[in-house]
Amino acid sequence: MDFWGPTTEYSINGNKYVLVITDYYTTYVVAHPLPDNSAIAVAHCFVEQFVFKYGIPQRLITDQGIHFKNELMKNLTTLLGTHHIHTSAYHPQGNGLVERFNSTFHPQLVKLHNVELNNWDEYLAPIIYAYNTGIQNSTGYSPFQLMFGRNPNLPLDHTSTTFILQRTNDYWHKLLKSMKFYCESTRQRTNIQQRQSKQRFDKIRKDPNYDIHDLVLWKVPGHRGKLAERFSGPFEIISEQHPTYTI
């Protein structure tokens, strides 16, 4: 779970943020616009938009922002029986699935919203629906399929004139069989994708070494404006204990 935003100005509906919740197994995304990123707003949105609709998650992964790491969220996750995991400071890759999605849907909002009306939040729902119903390379299925066990009804699908009614028990067993197939296939595809991603990352990753007095740029941590600089500096290294350096 992570925030996208803030936008420069409030939308015409009074929103400045989007709370994005991604299910790591199915990659299904729930995103809801909010006027602020307070702890109360997070807790309310998490319960109303996710828990009451999709159930209680076993684990919740967030960064260490005060809107996620506070007494309210601590008590809420304890009440729900959810293990709340905070990613390492200044290491957003720990919550990488949400981070990658945020970078994906931002360009879509930019293309669709009316700048003069500032109504970006009105296009959020169809963008999320398009993402959830699209086939993912990592699983071979759409997030919608994996979450609900069936294909979504899309506007371009042809309407069938043939209807087959099945008994409830027959349908239930068919659904369980389909879900088992989806889960097993997804697990296999995900494992393969993760191994391939790790191999690609290890192949191109460089482990740089720096010396004292070297000049380096520092990546600015935390939430920044959309147009803010990502790095500051240069700074001089005054001590080193690889891979940790002091500037």
Sequence and secondary structure as in RCSB ss.txt:
>XXXX:A:sequence
MDFWGPTTEYSINGNKYVLVITDYYTTYVVAHPLPDNSAIAVAHCFVEQFVFKYGIPQRLITDQGIHFKNELMKN
LTTLLGTHHIHTSAYHPQGNGLVERFNSTFHPQLVKLHNVELNNWDEYLAPIIYAYNTGIQNSTGYSPFQLMFGR
NPNLPLDHTSTTFILQRTNDYWHKLLKSMKFYCESTRQRTNIQQRQSKQRFDKIRKDPNYDIHDLVLWKVPGHRG
KLAERFSGPFEIISEQHPTYTI
>XXXX:A:secstr
 EEE   SS  TTS  EEEEEE TTT  EEEEEES   HHHHHHHIIIIIIHHH   SEEEE S TTTSSHHHHH
HHHHHT EEEE  TT GGGGHHHHHHHHHHHHHHHHHS TTTT GGGGHHHHHHHHHTS  TTTSS HHHHHHSS
    TTS   S      HHHHHHHHHHHHHHHHHHHHHHHHHHHHHHHHHHHHH       TT EEEEE  S   
TTS SEEEEEE  EEETTEEE 
